[in-house]
Amino acid sequence: MSPHKSFNFFLLCLINLANITGCLRCYTGFKIIRGQSFGGGEVECNSNEFCYNATAASGNVLLDVAKAGCSQYRCMLARNDCIKSDLGGVPVSFCCCNSDLCNAG
C-alpha cells in the first residue's frame, strides 16, 4: 500500500473513531403514575448535550412525575449538577450529567 493510501486509511479510521466516541448515551422515558415503570429506553445524544432526569414526587398516592432524556438547553444552569426545589409543597429535582447512562432514575 502506498504511503498516500495508508495515510488516507489512517485518517478515515481516526474520523470514524471520533464519531463513535463523540456520542453520549442517555436513558429516556416519562412517567406520571406512581409505580409505573420509568422508560428504560436509551437514546444517542449529541456530544454537546447532557443527560437529564427531572422528578416531582407529589404527596398524592397516585402521582409521581419523572422525565429523562438529553438536552443542551435544559442543562445550561445545572451541568453535572442537581437543582432541588420545593414547588407548592412538592419536592422537585432536576439533574444533568455528561457520562453514558448517568441519568438513571
KOLLUMNU-130894 format. One record per residue: x, y, z of N, C-alpha, C, CB in turn; residue in three letters; residue number from 1; chain. Coordinates in pm, 1 decimal. Glycine has a CB too. Layout:
REM residues N
+----------+----------+----------+----------+----------+----------+----------+----------+----------+----------+----------+----------+-------+------+------+
|     n_xx |     n_yy |     n_zz |    ca_xx |    ca_yy |    ca_zz |     c_xx |     c_yy |     c_zz |    cb_xx |    cb_yy |    cb_zz | marnu | loza | lopa |
+----------+----------+----------+----------+----------+----------+----------+----------+----------+----------+----------+----------+-------+------+------+
|        X |        Y |        Z |        X |        Y |        Z |        X |        Y |        Z |        X |        Y |        Z |   ALA |  NUM |    A |
...
+----------+----------+----------+----------+----------+----------+----------+----------+----------+----------+----------+----------+-------+------+------+
***
This chain:
REM residues 105
+----------+----------+----------+----------+----------+----------+----------+----------+----------+----------+----------+----------+-------+------+------+
|     n_xx |     n_yy |     n_zz |    ca_xx |    ca_yy |    ca_zz |     c_xx |     c_yy |     c_zz |    cb_xx |    cb_yy |    cb_zz | marnu | loza | lopa |
+----------+----------+----------+----------+----------+----------+----------+----------+----------+----------+----------+----------+-------+------+------+
|     85.2 |   -117.2 |      0.0 |      0.0 |      0.0 |      0.0 |     89.8 |    123.6 |      0.0 |    -97.0 |     -0.2 |    122.7 |   MET |    1 |    A |
|     56.2 |    218.7 |    -81.5 |    137.2 |    340.5 |    -91.8 |    121.3 |    425.3 |     34.6 |     97.0 |    422.5 |   -217.3 |   SER |    2 |    A |
|    220.3 |    509.3 |     65.4 |    211.0 |    595.8 |    183.4 |     88.1 |    686.7 |    179.7 |    336.5 |    680.5 |    195.4 |   PRO |    3 |    A |
|     50.5 |    733.2 |     61.4 |    -66.4 |    820.4 |     48.2 |   -194.5 |    744.9 |     86.0 |    -77.0 |    875.0 |    -96.2 |   HIS |    4 |    A |
|   -208.6 |    621.4 |     36.2 |   -327.0 |    540.9 |     68.5 |   -327.4 |    503.1 |    215.7 |   -332.2 |    414.2 |    -18.6 |   LYS |    5 |    A |
|   -211.2 |    473.9 |    271.9 |   -202.1 |    440.5 |    414.2 |   -246.9 |    558.4 |    499.9 |    -58.3 |    399.6 |    451.1 |   SER |    6 |    A |
|   -204.3 |    677.8 |    462.0 |   -243.5 |    796.6 |    537.0 |   -394.0 |    819.5 |    527.3 |   -167.9 |    919.7 |    485.9 |   PHE |    7 |    A |
|   -450.8 |    802.7 |    408.2 |   -595.6 |    818.8 |    390.5 |   -672.2 |    717.6 |    474.2 |   -633.9 |    804.1 |    242.5 |   ASN |    8 |    A |
|   -625.2 |    594.1 |    476.4 |   -689.5 |    489.9 |    556.1 |   -681.9 |    525.8 |    704.4 |   -623.6 |    352.1 |    530.0 |   PHE |    9 |    A |
|   -566.1 |    569.4 |    750.3 |   -548.5 |    609.6 |    889.8 |   -641.7 |    724.9 |    924.9 |   -402.6 |    649.3 |    916.5 |   PHE |   10 |    A |
|   -650.4 |    823.6 |    837.8 |   -736.5 |    938.7 |    860.5 |   -883.6 |    897.5 |    867.3 |   -716.0 |   1042.3 |    750.5 |   LEU |   11 |    A |
|   -925.2 |    809.3 |    780.1 |  -1062.6 |    759.7 |    780.8 |  -1092.9 |    686.5 |    911.3 |  -1086.7 |    666.8 |    660.8 |   LEU |   12 |    A |
|  -1001.4 |    602.8 |    956.5 |  -1019.6 |    531.5 |   1083.6 |  -1029.1 |    629.5 |   1199.9 |   -903.8 |    432.7 |   1107.3 |   CYS |   13 |    A |
|   -947.2 |    730.8 |   1198.8 |   -947.8 |    830.6 |   1304.8 |  -1079.5 |    907.5 |   1308.5 |   -831.7 |    927.0 |   1286.6 |   LEU |   14 |    A |
|  -1132.0 |    943.3 |   1193.4 |  -1260.3 |   1013.7 |   1186.1 |  -1372.7 |    925.2 |   1237.9 |  -1289.9 |   1058.1 |   1041.6 |   ILE |   15 |    A |
|  -1373.9 |    798.4 |   1200.2 |  -1476.5 |    706.2 |   1249.0 |  -1467.3 |    687.7 |   1399.1 |  -1464.3 |    571.5 |   1179.7 |   ASN |   16 |    A |
|  -1347.3 |    680.1 |   1452.4 |  -1330.0 |    666.4 |   1596.1 |  -1382.1 |    789.7 |   1667.9 |  -1182.9 |    642.8 |   1630.5 |   LEU |   17 |    A |
|  -1358.4 |    906.2 |   1613.5 |  -1408.2 |   1030.2 |   1673.8 |  -1560.1 |   1032.5 |   1674.3 |  -1354.0 |   1152.7 |   1598.7 |   ALA |   18 |    A |
|  -1622.7 |    982.3 |   1569.0 |  -1769.2 |    977.6 |   1564.4 |  -1824.4 |    881.7 |   1667.9 |  -1817.3 |    937.0 |   1425.5 |   ASN |   19 |    A |
|  -1758.2 |    770.9 |   1689.7 |  -1805.1 |    672.8 |   1787.0 |  -1794.0 |    729.1 |   1927.6 |  -1725.4 |    541.8 |   1775.3 |   ILE |   20 |    A |
|  -1682.4 |    790.8 |   1959.5 |  -1661.5 |    840.7 |   2094.5 |  -1731.9 |    973.4 |   2119.3 |  -1514.5 |    855.8 |   2121.2 |   THR |   21 |    A |
|  -1783.5 |   1040.1 |   2016.3 |  -1847.2 |   1168.7 |   2032.4 |  -1991.7 |   1161.8 |   2075.8 |  -1838.3 |   1243.0 |   1907.2 |   GLY |   22 |    A |
|  -2050.3 |   1044.2 |   2080.7 |  -2190.3 |   1029.9 |   2117.5 |  -2204.7 |   1007.6 |   2267.2 |  -2254.3 |    914.9 |   2040.3 |   CYS |   23 |    A |
|  -2312.3 |   1057.2 |   2320.5 |  -2347.7 |   1038.0 |   2460.1 |  -2475.1 |    955.5 |   2463.3 |  -2365.8 |   1174.7 |   2534.8 |   LEU |   24 |    A |
|  -2478.8 |    851.8 |   2544.6 |  -2598.5 |    768.9 |   2558.5 |  -2669.6 |    806.3 |   2688.0 |  -2562.6 |    617.0 |   2556.8 |   ARG |   25 |    A |
|  -2800.5 |    828.9 |   2677.3 |  -2881.7 |    867.0 |   2792.9 |  -3005.0 |    777.5 |   2800.8 |  -2923.3 |   1016.4 |   2784.6 |   CYS |   26 |    A |
|  -3052.7 |    758.2 |   2923.5 |  -3182.9 |    694.1 |   2939.6 |  -3289.7 |    794.2 |   2898.6 |  -3205.1 |    644.7 |   3086.7 |   TYR |   27 |    A |
|  -3399.6 |    743.0 |   2846.4 |  -3510.1 |    829.6 |   2808.3 |  -3640.3 |    767.5 |   2857.7 |  -3513.7 |    851.7 |   2654.3 |   THR |   28 |    A |
|  -3732.9 |    851.1 |   2896.6 |  -3861.3 |    799.5 |   2942.1 |  -3943.4 |    906.7 |   3010.7 |  -3840.8 |    682.7 |   3035.6 |   GLY |   29 |    A |
|  -4067.1 |    869.9 |   3042.6 |  -4160.4 |    959.8 |   3108.5 |  -4259.3 |    875.7 |   3186.8 |  -4233.1 |   1051.7 |   3006.0 |   PHE |   30 |    A |
|  -4291.8 |    920.2 |   3307.3 |  -4398.9 |    854.4 |   3382.9 |  -4472.6 |    959.5 |   3463.3 |  -4342.8 |    742.5 |   3476.1 |   LYS |   31 |    A |
|  -4597.5 |    930.0 |   3491.4 |  -4678.5 |   1022.2 |   3570.2 |  -4750.7 |    949.8 |   3684.2 |  -4779.9 |   1093.0 |   3480.3 |   ILE |   32 |    A |
|  -4763.1 |    819.3 |   3675.2 |  -4835.2 |    741.5 |   3775.9 |  -4735.5 |    666.4 |   3863.2 |  -4934.5 |    642.7 |   3709.2 |   ILE |   33 |    A |
|  -4748.9 |    680.7 |   3994.4 |  -4660.9 |    613.1 |   4089.4 |  -4664.5 |    462.4 |   4065.3 |  -4701.9 |    645.8 |   4235.2 |   ARG |   34 |    A |
|  -4548.2 |    399.7 |   4066.1 |  -4538.8 |    255.7 |   4045.1 |  -4524.2 |    215.7 |   3899.2 |  -4659.0 |    189.3 |   4102.0 |   GLY |   35 |    A |
|  -4553.1 |    306.5 |   3809.5 |  -4538.5 |    279.4 |   3666.3 |  -4389.7 |    269.1 |   3634.3 |  -4607.0 |    391.1 |   3579.7 |   GLN |   36 |    A |
|  -4355.3 |    179.1 |   3542.3 |  -4214.2 |    168.1 |   3504.6 |  -4170.7 |    296.5 |   3434.9 |  -4190.1 |     44.7 |   3412.5 |   SER |   37 |    A |
|  -4044.1 |    329.8 |   3452.2 |  -3991.6 |    456.3 |   3402.0 |  -3907.4 |    431.7 |   3278.9 |  -3909.3 |    528.4 |   3509.6 |   PHE |   38 |    A |
|  -3969.3 |    434.2 |   3163.8 |  -3898.3 |    425.5 |   3036.3 |  -3811.2 |    303.2 |   3021.9 |  -3815.0 |    545.3 |   3017.8 |   GLY |   39 |    A |
|  -3683.8 |    320.0 |   3044.9 |  -3589.9 |    211.0 |   3024.0 |  -3528.2 |    215.0 |   2886.1 |  -3658.1 |     79.1 |   3045.3 |   GLY |   40 |    A |
|  -3576.4 |    306.1 |   2801.9 |  -3518.5 |    319.7 |   2669.8 |  -3388.5 |    398.7 |   2675.6 |  -3617.1 |    386.6 |   2575.3 |   GLY |   41 |    A |
|  -3311.4 |    386.7 |   2570.4 |  -3186.3 |    461.4 |   2559.7 |  -3187.6 |    540.7 |   2429.8 |  -3062.9 |    366.2 |   2565.4 |   GLU |   42 |    A |
|  -3119.0 |    654.0 |   2431.0 |  -3110.4 |    738.7 |   2312.7 |  -2966.2 |    787.6 |   2298.9 |  -3210.4 |    859.1 |   2321.7 |   VAL |   43 |    A |
|  -2921.1 |    802.5 |   2174.6 |  -2789.4 |    860.8 |   2149.7 |  -2806.2 |   1010.5 |   2131.9 |  -2721.3 |    796.8 |   2024.5 |   GLU |   44 |    A |
|  -2729.4 |   1086.1 |   2207.5 |  -2738.1 |   1231.8 |   2205.0 |  -2611.9 |   1289.5 |   2142.9 |  -2759.4 |   1288.3 |   2347.1 |   CYS |   45 |    A |
|  -2618.8 |   1414.9 |   2108.3 |  -2501.7 |   1484.4 |   2055.7 |  -2399.3 |   1505.4 |   2166.4 |  -2541.9 |   1619.3 |   1993.1 |   ASN |   46 |    A |
|  -2275.5 |   1520.1 |   2128.7 |  -2168.8 |   1535.4 |   2227.8 |  -2179.6 |   1666.8 |   2305.1 |  -2033.4 |   1527.5 |   2159.5 |   SER |   47 |    A |
|  -2252.2 |   1765.4 |   2254.4 |  -2267.9 |   1892.5 |   2325.6 |  -2390.1 |   1892.7 |   2417.1 |  -2278.4 |   2006.9 |   2226.2 |   ASN |   48 |    A |
|  -2461.0 |   1780.5 |   2426.4 |  -2578.6 |   1770.9 |   2511.9 |  -2543.5 |   1701.8 |   2643.4 |  -2691.4 |   1695.2 |   2440.0 |   GLU |   49 |    A |
|  -2635.5 |   1710.4 |   2737.9 |  -2623.7 |   1644.6 |   2867.0 |  -2742.4 |   1551.3 |   2885.0 |  -2616.0 |   1748.0 |   2982.4 |   PHE |   50 |    A |
|  -2724.1 |   1446.3 |   2962.8 |  -2836.9 |   1363.4 |   3005.1 |  -2906.8 |   1438.2 |   3118.5 |  -2790.0 |   1218.7 |   3050.8 |   CYS |   51 |    A |
|  -3039.0 |   1427.6 |   3125.9 |  -3109.6 |   1489.9 |   3237.3 |  -3213.4 |   1394.7 |   3294.0 |  -3175.9 |   1620.8 |   3193.2 |   TYR |   52 |    A |
|  -3252.3 |   1422.6 |   3418.1 |  -3354.5 |   1347.1 |   3487.9 |  -3430.6 |   1447.3 |   3573.7 |  -3293.0 |   1229.9 |   3574.1 |   ASN |   53 |    A |
|  -3559.0 |   1462.1 |   3549.0 |  -3643.2 |   1554.6 |   3624.4 |  -3749.8 |   1475.2 |   3698.1 |  -3708.1 |   1660.8 |   3531.0 |   ALA |   54 |    A |
|  -3766.6 |   1503.0 |   3827.2 |  -3867.4 |   1432.2 |   3905.8 |  -3947.1 |   1530.9 |   3990.4 |  -3801.4 |   1325.4 |   3995.5 |   THR |   55 |    A |
|  -4072.5 |   1496.5 |   4013.2 |  -4160.0 |   1570.0 |   4104.1 |  -4242.0 |   1466.4 |   4178.6 |  -4252.2 |   1673.1 |   4027.4 |   ALA |   56 |    A |
|  -4207.9 |   1444.5 |   4304.5 |  -4274.7 |   1341.8 |   4385.1 |  -4383.2 |   1407.8 |   4469.0 |  -4172.9 |   1266.0 |   4476.1 |   ALA |   57 |    A |
|  -4506.6 |   1398.1 |   4424.7 |  -4616.8 |   1461.7 |   4497.1 |  -4655.7 |   1376.7 |   4617.4 |  -4738.9 |   1482.9 |   4404.2 |   SER |   58 |    A |
|  -4726.3 |   1438.5 |   4708.5 |  -4776.7 |   1365.9 |   4824.4 |  -4896.0 |   1279.4 |   4788.3 |  -4814.4 |   1462.6 |   4934.8 |   GLY |   59 |    A |
|  -4945.1 |   1294.2 |   4667.5 |  -5058.5 |   1217.2 |   4619.0 |  -5019.3 |   1070.8 |   4604.8 |  -5109.1 |   1273.1 |   4484.8 |   ASN |   60 |    A |
|  -5109.2 |    983.0 |   4641.9 |  -5083.3 |    839.2 |   4634.3 |  -5065.0 |    793.4 |   4490.3 |  -5196.9 |    761.4 |   4699.5 |   VAL |   61 |    A |
|  -5126.8 |    860.6 |   4394.2 |  -5124.5 |    815.2 |   4255.7 |  -5019.6 |    882.1 |   4168.1 |  -5257.2 |    836.7 |   4195.7 |   LEU |   62 |    A |
|  -4980.9 |   1004.9 |   4200.0 |  -4895.6 |   1079.7 |   4107.9 |  -4748.9 |   1080.8 |   4150.4 |  -4945.6 |   1221.3 |   4096.0 |   LEU |   63 |    A |
|  -4662.9 |   1058.5 |   4053.7 |  -4517.7 |   1064.5 |   4072.2 |  -4458.4 |   1089.7 |   3933.8 |  -4459.7 |    930.9 |   4138.2 |   ASP |   64 |    A |
|  -4424.9 |   1213.6 |   3903.2 |  -4384.2 |   1252.1 |   3768.2 |  -4232.3 |   1241.3 |   3753.3 |  -4431.3 |   1395.7 |   3736.2 |   VAL |   65 |    A |
|  -4188.4 |   1183.8 |   3642.1 |  -4045.0 |   1175.6 |   3611.7 |  -4026.6 |   1181.0 |   3460.6 |  -3981.8 |   1045.0 |   3670.8 |   ALA |   66 |    A |
|  -3921.1 |   1246.7 |   3418.0 |  -3888.3 |   1256.3 |   3275.5 |  -3737.1 |   1252.8 |   3261.4 |  -3947.8 |   1386.5 |   3211.3 |   LYS |   67 |    A |
|  -3689.5 |   1181.6 |   3160.3 |  -3545.6 |   1171.3 |   3135.6 |  -3519.2 |   1179.0 |   2986.3 |  -3488.3 |   1039.8 |   3194.2 |   ALA |   68 |    A |
|  -3399.9 |   1223.1 |   2951.7 |  -3361.4 |   1231.9 |   2811.6 |  -3230.6 |   1306.4 |   2798.3 |  -3470.2 |   1300.4 |   2729.3 |   GLY |   69 |    A |
|  -3213.4 |   1374.9 |   2686.2 |  -3092.1 |   1454.5 |   2667.0 |  -3129.9 |   1592.0 |   2613.3 |  -2993.1 |   1383.2 |   2570.4 |   CYS |   70 |    A |
|  -3051.5 |   1690.4 |   2653.9 |  -3079.5 |   1827.3 |   2612.7 |  -2955.9 |   1913.9 |   2633.0 |  -3199.2 |   1884.5 |   2691.1 |   SER |   71 |    A |
|  -2939.7 |   2008.5 |   2546.9 |  -2832.6 |   2106.5 |   2563.5 |  -2884.1 |   2225.5 |   2644.0 |  -2778.2 |   2153.1 |   2425.8 |   GLN |   72 |    A |
|  -3003.4 |   2271.8 |   2612.7 |  -3053.9 |   2395.5 |   2670.8 |  -3113.5 |   2376.6 |   2809.3 |  -3156.6 |   2455.4 |   2580.4 |   TYR |   73 |    A |
|  -3178.9 |   2264.6 |   2835.2 |  -3235.2 |   2242.0 |   2968.0 |  -3126.0 |   2238.3 |   3074.3 |  -3315.1 |   2111.8 |   2970.4 |   ARG |   74 |    A |
|  -3006.8 |   2198.1 |   3036.2 |  -2898.8 |   2178.0 |   3133.1 |  -2801.7 |   2295.1 |   3141.2 |  -2822.8 |   2053.4 |   3098.7 |   CYS |   75 |    A |
|  -2836.8 |   2408.6 |   3087.8 |  -2743.8 |   2522.0 |   3089.2 |  -2709.0 |   2566.9 |   3231.0 |  -2803.2 |   2638.7 |   3012.0 |   MET |   76 |    A |
|  -2801.2 |   2554.5 |   3325.3 |  -2777.0 |   2600.3 |   3462.3 |  -2742.6 |   2487.2 |   3558.4 |  -2897.8 |   2673.5 |   3513.2 |   LEU |   77 |    A |
|  -2744.4 |   2364.3 |   3511.0 |  -2720.6 |   2251.1 |   3601.8 |  -2627.5 |   2148.5 |   3538.5 |  -2853.3 |   2184.2 |   3640.4 |   ALA |   78 |    A |
|  -2519.4 |   2192.5 |   3479.6 |  -2425.9 |   2099.3 |   3415.2 |  -2355.4 |   2016.4 |   3521.7 |  -2322.0 |   2175.7 |   3328.0 |   ARG |   79 |    A |
|  -2372.1 |   1885.2 |   3512.6 |  -2315.2 |   1792.5 |   3610.5 |  -2353.3 |   1832.8 |   3752.6 |  -2162.6 |   1786.9 |   3596.5 |   ASN |   80 |    A |
|  -2480.0 |   1864.2 |   3770.1 |  -2529.3 |   1910.4 |   3899.1 |  -2678.3 |   1881.1 |   3908.8 |  -2501.4 |   2061.6 |   3918.5 |   ASP |   81 |    A |
|  -2732.2 |   1895.7 |   4028.8 |  -2876.0 |   1882.3 |   4052.2 |  -2928.1 |   2011.8 |   4112.6 |  -2907.2 |   1761.3 |   4145.4 |   CYS |   82 |    A |
|  -3044.7 |   2050.8 |   4068.0 |  -3115.1 |   2163.6 |   4127.5 |  -3238.4 |   2105.7 |   4194.6 |  -3152.6 |   2274.4 |   4020.1 |   ILE |   83 |    A |
|  -3249.1 |   2128.6 |   4324.4 |  -3363.9 |   2077.7 |   4400.1 |  -3441.3 |   2196.1 |   4454.5 |  -3318.8 |   1982.4 |   4516.0 |   LYS |   84 |    A |
|  -3573.5 |   2181.8 |   4451.9 |  -3659.1 |   2290.0 |   4496.4 |  -3788.7 |   2232.5 |   4550.7 |  -3686.8 |   2389.2 |   4382.0 |   SER |   85 |    A |
|  -3869.4 |   2318.8 |   4604.4 |  -4000.0 |   2280.8 |   4655.9 |  -4102.2 |   2373.1 |   4590.2 |  -4005.7 |   2290.0 |   4813.4 |   ASP |   86 |    A |
|  -4190.0 |   2315.8 |   4509.1 |  -4292.0 |   2394.4 |   4440.1 |  -4428.8 |   2360.0 |   4496.7 |  -4288.1 |   2369.2 |   4287.3 |   LEU |   87 |    A |
|  -4483.0 |   2448.8 |   4575.9 |  -4614.7 |   2426.5 |   4634.2 |  -4621.3 |   2301.6 |   4720.3 |  -4717.1 |   2417.6 |   4525.7 |   GLY |   88 |    A |
|  -4515.1 |   2273.2 |   4792.6 |  -4512.1 |   2154.9 |   4878.5 |  -4470.2 |   2027.2 |   4808.3 |  -4645.3 |   2134.7 |   4938.7 |   GLY |   89 |    A |
|  -4438.5 |   2036.3 |   4681.3 |  -4396.0 |   1919.0 |   4603.6 |  -4245.2 |   1927.7 |   4580.5 |  -4473.1 |   1910.4 |   4466.8 |   VAL |   90 |    A |
|  -4168.4 |   1828.8 |   4630.4 |  -4024.0 |   1830.5 |   4604.1 |  -3994.7 |   1802.1 |   4457.3 |  -3952.1 |   1727.7 |   4692.7 |   PRO |   91 |    A |
|  -3915.7 |   1890.3 |   4396.6 |  -3881.9 |   1880.3 |   4254.9 |  -3729.9 |   1873.8 |   4242.4 |  -3940.3 |   2001.2 |   4173.5 |   VAL |   92 |    A |
|  -3683.2 |   1788.0 |   4152.9 |  -3539.7 |   1772.5 |   4130.9 |  -3511.9 |   1771.2 |   3981.1 |  -3486.6 |   1642.7 |   4198.1 |   SER |   93 |    A |
|  -3407.1 |   1841.4 |   3940.7 |  -3364.0 |   1842.0 |   3801.3 |  -3213.4 |   1823.3 |   3799.7 |  -3405.7 |   1974.3 |   3728.3 |   PHE |   94 |    A |
|  -3167.5 |   1710.6 |   3742.4 |  -3025.3 |   1676.2 |   3742.1 |  -2975.4 |   1658.4 |   3599.3 |  -3000.2 |   1548.2 |   3824.0 |   CYS |   95 |    A |
|  -2852.0 |   1701.7 |   3576.0 |  -2786.3 |   1685.9 |   3446.1 |  -2648.2 |   1624.9 |   3465.8 |  -2775.6 |   1822.0 |   3372.2 |   CYS |   96 |    A |
|  -2604.9 |   1545.9 |   3368.3 |  -2474.2 |   1480.9 |   3375.4 |  -2427.1 |   1451.6 |   3233.2 |  -2480.5 |   1349.6 |   3460.9 |   CYS |   97 |    A |
|  -2297.6 |   1425.2 |   3218.0 |  -2246.3 |   1406.3 |   3082.2 |  -2159.8 |   1281.4 |   3065.8 |  -2166.8 |   1526.7 |   3041.6 |   ASN |   98 |    A |
|  -2200.6 |   1172.7 |   3129.3 |  -2137.0 |   1043.7 |   3102.2 |  -2246.5 |    945.6 |   3061.1 |  -2057.1 |    990.9 |   3227.7 |   SER |   99 |    A |
|  -2209.3 |    841.7 |   2990.8 |  -2307.8 |    747.7 |   2937.0 |  -2398.8 |    690.9 |   3045.5 |  -2237.2 |    634.2 |   2865.1 |   ASP |  100 |    A |
|  -2528.9 |    698.1 |   3019.8 |  -2634.0 |    640.4 |   3103.7 |  -2625.2 |    685.8 |   3249.2 |  -2627.2 |    489.7 |   3097.6 |   LEU |  101 |    A |
|  -2587.5 |    810.5 |   3270.0 |  -2571.7 |    864.0 |   3405.6 |  -2702.7 |    913.6 |   3465.8 |  -2471.4 |    976.6 |   3404.6 |   CYS |  102 |    A |
|  -2810.1 |    918.7 |   3387.9 |  -2935.3 |    977.7 |   3435.3 |  -3038.5 |    873.9 |   3476.8 |  -2993.4 |   1065.5 |   3328.7 |   ASN |  103 |    A |
|  -2992.5 |    763.2 |   3533.7 |  -3085.2 |    660.0 |   3582.2 |  -3173.4 |    719.5 |   3691.3 |  -3007.8 |    535.2 |   3635.8 |   ALA |  104 |    A |
|  -3299.8 |    681.5 |   3691.0 |  -3396.9 |    736.9 |   3782.9 |  -3377.9 |    694.9 |   3922.6 |  -3529.9 |    701.8 |   3741.9 |   GLY |  105 |    A |
+----------+----------+----------+----------+----------+----------+----------+----------+----------+----------+----------+----------+-------+------+------+
***
